[in-house]
């Protein structure tokens, strides 16, 4: 990408989009195009088509999405499927129609089968049933990456897909019911410390294994891949390191400074037993993460403390 190229970041107010904007600015890209939801509803085809006709971005980072944890996905699967399908198809199609030179579509590791081989290679996509607790979201993301693949194959469009592992960091969502596991832990243990509670109850058994990537590392990987990768197949982005949800809870409680006990509610779902990405392709291209989990959780907790309005969502 040229430093003066017109670059559209869809979803710039979200955790990933804001990180991509930070990375672009830090690397000297000054012509960044953004729109709030009030100015541009990505679920409305006519609005998106008009935006691309008028603005003609040369590069697009498609970071916008409806996201949430197990509870949010279980409560509103229809909305997760519809909203994600509409916004990603509208953006990808309009970008292609307007002559956008390159697009990066942001997917999710939840696209892989529930019982996928571990670590999960990109080639295991659609090789088995999905995890039911996030099936709607996964189906939408699979459709987006497949559309990029088909445009590449049929028309030579340089549209790539990136599949990150579980993300966390600045500008995360700390909603008590709708957030992902790590921000939920940060808020839960912080409030328990402030209220002097002796026990915190967490969902599941704590045995599920997960991999976590600091969002600014993902943004750096996205810029790297935009510059260095072109191909139909998606690229996994992660750390290659995993720990149990129980270990994550204990780490978060220690960083937050919560001294009480943790009780696990096994009547609640664990989700996919294990999700570790195979990073051979990404490492062969020359990129590796920089932020360790303990450092990243400390940075995320500081962001939580410095942004009380965000913590109320």
Buried (B, 14 or more C-beta within 10 A) or exposed (E): BEEEBBBBBBBBBBBBBBBBBBBBEEEEBEBBBBBEEEEBBBBEBEBBBEBBEEEEBBBBBBBBBBBBBBBBBBEBBEBBBBBBBBBBBBBBBBBBEBEBBBBBBBBBBBBBBBBBBBBBBBEBBEEEEBBBBBBBBBBBBBBBBBBBBEBBEEEEBBBBBBBBBBBBBBBBBBBEEBBBBBBBBBBBBBBBBEEEBEEBEBBBBBEBBBBBBBBBBBBBBBBBBBEEBEEBBBBBBBBBEBBBBBBBBBBBBEBBEBEBEBEBEEEBBBBBEBBBBBBEBBEEBEBEBEBEBEEBBEBBBEBBEEBEEBBEE
